[in-house]
Amino acid sequence: MNKTPWFAIVNPASANGQTRKIWPKIYKRLIDQKINLDYAYTTSPGEATTLTRQALHNYTRILSVGGDGTLNEVVNGLFENQQPVNSEASLAIFSHGTGGDFLRSLNQSRGLPSLLEVLHREQITSVDCGLAQYQDSSGILHHRYFLNVADVGLGGETADRVNKRSKFLGGKLSFLLGSLMSIIAYKNKNMKCVIDGEVVVNGPTNSIMIANGRYFGGGMMIAPHAELTDGLFHITVLGDLPISKILRHLPKIYQGHHLDISGVSVYQGKEISIIANPSAFLELDGEHPGFTPVHFSLIPQGIKLWT
């Protein structure tokens, strides 16, 4: 086993606080397996980004320990001023949150045995990531990287709803209940979507999903044909669908069988701009950072990932 040291960013609040209880045992097992590892706990939202940037001054291998939100913060810590903090940096994932959607796209299992298998295999793959430019609630412009899936519309409101409540029911059930509550209350919005210079949506729309990975929302296979290394976003548009139709076909989304439903459209592209009236919620990797207007850019092979 290569003795190059790792630095773990650990979110003790993930998995509804369970990570705080299990991490000391996981850490001991990793050390027993001769993995050279240091770590730090996060203490507040956003701190994983800061800790990652600081660690990259002394380490090239980062381990994200937590849910998809923690992973998103760590991914953002790999960059600063839209440039890599350390060109040699690579990332591994110990998924211990409620959703675990990105790990599904990697075809990796949860738990320590799977992580050890990945670390001992030492296979690193350069994967694509996305960059979103959007507004916060005050209208201030921000940019944020994402590794998995972005959603404009219903998914953004669902993420906001779910993250404001306890997730003690687990990822799939928490997101399912949040989705059902959001679907019932949601109103479709007038959206305009431009992909690589071409207007593909201009009218009442439920949601637009910009996928790098295949899964989001606690196990929904929203983009069954997405690949992390193909240099393209896979864009799924839910058009002006009524509530009854979305509820009826919701099981199909978990199975990835929704693409043939009338009113669902699929595109591919690298640059996507979306405006909405009224403004729509934005979701990135399970988090709700802001609102439309939003612009997405693909960064091909932007992150070195342990697979």
C-alpha positions in Angstrom: 0.0 0.0 0.0 1.4 3.4 -1.0 2.3 5.4 2.1 1.3 8.8 0.7 -0.8 10.4 3.4 -4.5 11.1 3.2 -6.5 13.9 4.8 -10.2 13.1 5.6 -12.8 15.8 5.8 -15.4 14.4 8.2 -18.9 15.8 8.7 -20.0 14.4 12.1 -23.5 15.6 11.6 -24.1 13.6 8.5 -26.5 10.6 8.5 -28.5 12.4 11.1 -25.5 12.5 13.5 -24.5 8.8 13.1 -21.2 9.7 11.6 -20.0 11.2 14.8 -20.6 7.8 16.5 -19.0 5.5 13.9 -16.0 7.6 12.7 -13.6 6.7 15.5 -14.1 3.0 14.7 -13.7 3.6 11.0 -10.6 5.6 11.6 -9.0 2.9 13.7 -9.8 0.3 11.0 -8.2 2.4 8.4 -5.1 2.9 10.5 -5.0 -0.9 11.1 -5.0 -1.4 7.3 -1.8 0.7 7.1 -3.5 3.7 5.6 -1.7 6.9 6.5 -4.5 9.2 7.5 -5.2 12.5 9.2 -8.6 14.1 9.6 -10.6 17.1 10.7 -14.2 17.4 11.7 -16.4 20.1 10.2 -18.3 22.2 12.7 -20.6 24.3 10.4 -22.0 24.4 6.9 -19.4 25.4 4.3 -16.5 24.5 6.4 -15.6 21.4 4.4 -14.7 23.7 1.5 -12.3 25.7 3.7 -10.7 22.6 5.3 -10.2 21.0 1.9 -8.4 24.1 0.6 -6.2 24.2 3.7 -5.4 20.5 3.5 -4.3 20.7 -0.1 -1.3 22.8 0.9 0.2 19.7 2.6 -1.8 16.7 1.1 -2.7 15.5 -2.4 -5.2 12.8 -1.3 -8.5 13.9 0.1 -11.2 11.6 1.6 -14.8 13.0 1.9 -16.6 11.4 4.8 -20.3 12.3 4.9 -23.3 12.7 2.6 -23.6 14.2 -0.9 -23.7 17.7 0.6 -20.4 17.1 2.3 -19.0 15.8 -1.0 -20.2 18.9 -2.8 -18.4 21.1 -0.3 -15.2 19.1 -0.6 -15.4 19.3 -4.4 -15.7 23.1 -4.1 -12.6 23.0 -1.9 -10.6 21.5 -4.7 -10.9 24.8 -6.5 -10.3 28.5 -5.7 -10.8 31.4 -8.0 -12.0 28.9 -10.6 -8.6 27.2 -10.6 -7.4 23.9 -9.0 -5.9 24.5 -5.6 -3.4 21.6 -6.2 -3.1 20.0 -9.6 -2.0 16.7 -8.1 -5.1 16.4 -5.9 -7.3 13.3 -6.0 -10.5 12.5 -4.2 -12.0 9.3 -2.6 -15.4 9.0 -1.0 -16.7 7.3 2.1 -20.4 7.9 1.7 -22.2 8.2 5.0 -25.2 10.4 4.5 -28.9 10.1 3.8 -28.8 10.2 0.0 -25.7 8.5 -1.3 -26.7 9.2 -4.9 -23.2 9.9 -6.3 -21.9 6.6 -5.1 -24.6 4.8 -7.1 -23.3 6.4 -10.3 -19.8 5.0 -9.4 -21.4 1.5 -8.9 -19.7 1.5 -5.5 -21.3 0.1 -2.3 -21.5 1.9 0.9 -19.4 0.8 3.9 -15.8 0.3 4.9 -15.1 -2.9 2.8 -15.9 -1.1 -0.4 -13.8 1.9 0.6 -10.8 -0.3 1.5 -11.2 -2.1 -1.9 -11.1 1.3 -3.7 -8.0 2.5 -1.7 -6.1 -0.7 -2.2 -6.9 -0.8 -5.9 -5.4 2.6 -6.4 -7.3 3.2 -9.7 -7.8 6.9 -10.4 -10.2 8.2 -13.0 -10.4 11.8 -14.3 -14.2 12.6 -14.2 -16.2 15.6 -15.5 -17.7 18.1 -13.1 -20.0 21.1 -13.5 -19.8 24.8 -12.6 -23.0 26.7 -11.9 -23.3 30.5 -11.8 -26.5 31.6 -10.1 -28.0 34.2 -7.7 -28.7 33.9 -4.0 -31.8 35.2 -2.3 -30.3 38.7 -2.3 -29.6 38.7 -6.0 -25.8 38.4 -5.5 -24.0 36.3 -8.1 -22.2 33.1 -7.0 -20.5 30.2 -8.6 -20.4 26.6 -7.3 -19.0 23.3 -8.6 -21.1 20.1 -8.6 -20.2 16.5 -9.3 -23.5 14.8 -9.7 -26.8 16.5 -10.7 -28.2 20.0 -10.7 -32.0 20.6 -10.8 -33.9 23.8 -11.6 -37.5 23.7 -10.5 -39.3 21.1 -8.5 -36.1 19.3 -7.3 -34.7 22.6 -5.9 -37.8 23.1 -3.8 -37.7 19.4 -2.7 -34.1 19.7 -1.6 -34.9 22.9 0.4 -37.9 21.1 2.0 -36.0 17.9 2.9 -32.9 19.7 4.2 -34.9 21.8 6.6 -36.3 18.7 8.3 -34.9 15.7 10.0 -33.8 12.8 7.8 -34.2 10.1 10.4 -36.3 8.1 8.0 -33.3 7.6 5.8 -32.4 9.0 2.4 -34.9 7.3 0.1 -38.0 7.7 2.3 -37.0 11.3 3.3 -36.6 12.4 -0.3 -39.8 10.5 -1.4 -41.9 12.2 1.3 -40.3 15.6 0.5 -41.0 15.0 -3.2 -44.6 14.1 -2.7 -45.2 17.2 -0.5 -43.4 19.4 -3.0 -45.2 18.0 -6.0 -48.6 18.7 -4.4 -47.6 22.3 -3.6 -45.6 23.1 -6.7 -46.6 25.4 -9.6 -44.9 25.0 -13.0 -43.0 28.0 -14.1 -42.3 29.7 -17.5 -38.7 28.7 -18.3 -36.3 29.4 -21.1 -33.4 26.9 -21.5 -30.6 27.4 -24.0 -28.2 24.5 -24.7 -25.0 25.3 -26.6 -26.6 28.3 -28.2 -30.0 26.6 -29.1 -33.3 27.4 -27.4 -34.8 24.0 -26.4 -37.4 25.1 -23.8 -39.5 28.3 -23.9 -42.7 28.0 -21.9 -44.4 26.4 -18.9 -42.0 23.8 -17.4 -41.9 21.7 -14.3 -38.1 21.0 -14.0 -34.8 20.9 -15.8 -32.2 18.4 -14.6 -28.5 18.8 -15.6 -26.9 15.5 -15.0 -23.3 14.4 -14.8 -24.1 11.3 -12.7 -27.2 9.2 -13.1 -29.0 9.4 -9.7 -30.4 12.1 -7.5 -33.2 12.6 -4.9 -32.4 9.5 -2.8 -32.2 7.0 -5.6 -34.1 8.4 -8.6 -32.4 7.4 -11.8 -33.0 10.7 -13.5 -30.4 10.3 -16.3 -30.0 6.6 -17.0 -27.5 7.2 -19.9 -25.3 9.8 -18.2 -21.6 9.0 -17.9 -19.0 10.7 -15.7 -16.4 10.7 -18.4 -18.2 11.5 -21.6 -17.6 15.2 -21.7 -21.3 16.0 -21.8 -24.2 17.0 -19.5 -27.3 14.8 -19.9 -30.3 17.2 -19.6 -33.8 15.9 -18.7 -36.7 18.3 -19.1 -40.0 17.6 -17.4 -42.4 19.9 -19.4 -45.7 21.3 -18.4 -46.8 18.1 -16.6 -49.8 18.1 -14.3 -49.4 17.0 -10.7 -51.5 13.8 -11.4 -49.2 12.7 -14.2 -46.0 13.2 -12.2 -47.4 11.2 -9.2 -48.6 8.5 -11.5 -45.2 8.1 -13.1 -43.0 8.7 -10.1 -42.0 5.0 -9.7 -40.7 5.1 -13.3 -38.1 7.8 -12.3 -36.6 5.5 -9.7 -36.2 2.8 -12.3 -35.0 5.1 -15.1 -38.0 4.3 -17.3 -39.4 7.8 -17.5 -37.7 9.0 -20.7 -40.5 7.7 -23.0 -43.3 9.6 -21.1 -45.0 12.2 -23.1 -43.8 15.7 -22.0 -40.3 14.4 -21.0 -37.4 15.5 -23.3 -33.7 14.6 -23.2 -30.8 16.6 -24.5 -27.0 16.7 -24.3 -24.7 19.6 -24.1 -21.8 21.5 -22.4 -23.2 25.0 -21.8 -26.7 25.5 -20.4 -28.5 28.8 -19.5 -31.9 28.8 -17.7 -34.1 31.7 -16.8 -37.5 31.4 -15.1 -40.6 33.5 -14.3 -41.2 33.4 -11.4 -37.6 32.6 -10.3 -37.0 28.9 -9.8 -35.1 27.1 -7.0 -31.7 25.7 -7.9 -30.4 22.4 -6.4 -26.8 21.2 -6.7 -25.9 17.7 -5.4 -28.8 17.7 -2.9 -28.3 21.3 -1.7 -30.2 24.5 -2.4 -27.7 27.3 -2.8 -29.8 29.8 -4.8 -32.1 30.6 -7.7 -32.3 31.3 -11.4 -31.0 32.8 -13.7 -28.4 30.1 -13.8 -25.6 29.1 -16.2 -24.0 25.7 -16.2 -20.6 24.9 -17.7 -19.0 21.4 -18.1 -15.4 21.0 -17.0 -14.2 17.8 -18.7 -12.0 15.5 -16.6 -11.9 18.2 -14.0 -11.5 15.9 -10.9 -9.2 12.9 -10.2 -11.4 10.4 -8.5 -10.5 7.1 -6.8 -12.7 4.5 -8.5 
